[in-house]
């Protein structure tokens, strides 16, 4: 069984649309405050400009954990 963990951060753009940034394998000890600070830093410093459109605010974030099972099928 394989497990995958992603930090999914969503930002509001100047055009009113949402931009989603996903980070694979975030550290286990990551706090909500650290995530907020990182997201605000990304917005304040204009570190990401998707298709040249500015991010104007952090919207929300979540940690997504998925499990997958590899089936040993003989064909």
C-alpha positions as CSV (number, residue, x, y, z in Angstrom):
1,X,0.0,0.0,0.0
2,X,1.4,3.4,-1.0
3,X,0.5,6.6,0.8
4,X,0.9,10.0,-0.7
5,X,0.6,13.3,1.2
6,X,0.1,16.8,-0.4
7,X,-0.3,20.3,0.9
8,X,-2.9,22.0,-1.3
9,X,-3.0,25.8,-1.1
10,X,-5.5,27.9,-2.9
11,X,-5.1,31.6,-3.7
12,X,-7.5,34.2,-5.1
13,X,-6.1,36.0,-8.3
14,X,-6.7,39.5,-9.5
15,X,-9.1,38.2,-12.1
16,X,-11.3,36.6,-9.4
17,X,-10.3,33.1,-10.2
18,X,-8.6,30.6,-7.9
19,X,-5.0,29.4,-8.3
20,X,-4.1,26.0,-6.7
21,X,-0.6,25.2,-5.6
22,X,0.2,21.6,-4.5
23,X,3.3,20.6,-2.5
24,X,4.2,16.9,-2.3
25,X,5.3,15.4,1.0
26,X,5.0,18.3,3.4
27,X,6.7,17.8,6.7
28,X,4.6,16.1,9.4
29,X,5.1,18.8,12.0
30,X,3.8,21.6,9.7
31,X,1.5,23.9,11.6
32,X,-1.5,26.0,10.4
33,X,0.4,29.2,11.3
34,X,3.4,28.1,9.2
35,X,1.2,27.5,6.2
36,X,-0.6,30.9,6.7
37,X,2.8,32.6,6.9
38,X,4.1,30.9,3.8
39,X,0.9,31.6,1.8
40,X,1.0,35.3,2.8
41,X,4.7,35.5,1.9
42,X,4.0,34.1,-1.5
43,X,1.2,36.7,-2.0
44,X,3.2,39.7,-0.6
45,X,6.4,39.0,-2.6
46,X,4.6,38.1,-5.8
47,X,6.5,34.9,-6.0
48,X,4.0,33.2,-8.3
49,X,2.3,35.0,-11.2
50,X,0.2,32.3,-13.0
51,X,-0.1,33.4,-16.6
52,X,1.0,36.8,-15.5
53,X,-1.9,37.3,-13.2
54,X,-1.1,38.5,-9.6
55,X,-2.3,36.6,-6.6
56,X,-4.1,38.9,-4.2
57,X,-4.9,36.8,-1.2
58,X,-4.6,33.3,0.4
59,X,-7.9,31.5,0.3
60,X,-7.5,28.2,2.1
61,X,-5.3,25.2,2.5
62,X,-5.6,21.5,3.3
63,X,-3.4,18.5,3.7
64,X,-4.6,15.6,1.5
65,X,-3.5,12.0,2.2
66,X,-4.3,9.3,-0.3
67,X,-3.7,5.6,-0.2
68,X,-3.3,3.4,-3.3
69,X,-3.0,-0.3,-3.5
70,X,-1.1,-2.0,-6.3
71,X,-2.9,-5.1,-7.6
72,X,-0.8,-8.0,-8.7
73,X,-2.8,-9.0,-11.7
74,X,-1.6,-11.7,-14.1
75,X,-2.9,-11.3,-17.6
